[in-house]
Amino acid sequence: MLCRRAEADPDICGDKLEKCGLCAHVFCLFFATLLFPQENLRVGLMGFLPRDILIAVRRAAQKVRA
């Protein structure tokens, strides 16, 4: 969702996680702008709340790629 590369190389983007109707690579979650994990890593995707992930996805979609 964040990088728009569903079949990206796991060595580059990390493993792909799927839960709560969301899908994201581990590294994409950790390096997304203004996306912070909760202390409890069991919530959402590795501690990232679904609501916050969706906001990050919308923000990433508005960026212009060169």
Summary of the structure (lengths in Angstrom):
residues: 66
radius of gyration: 11.3
end to end distance: 18.7
largest distance: 36.3
contacts: 163
relative contact order: 0.20
helix: 35%
strand: 15%
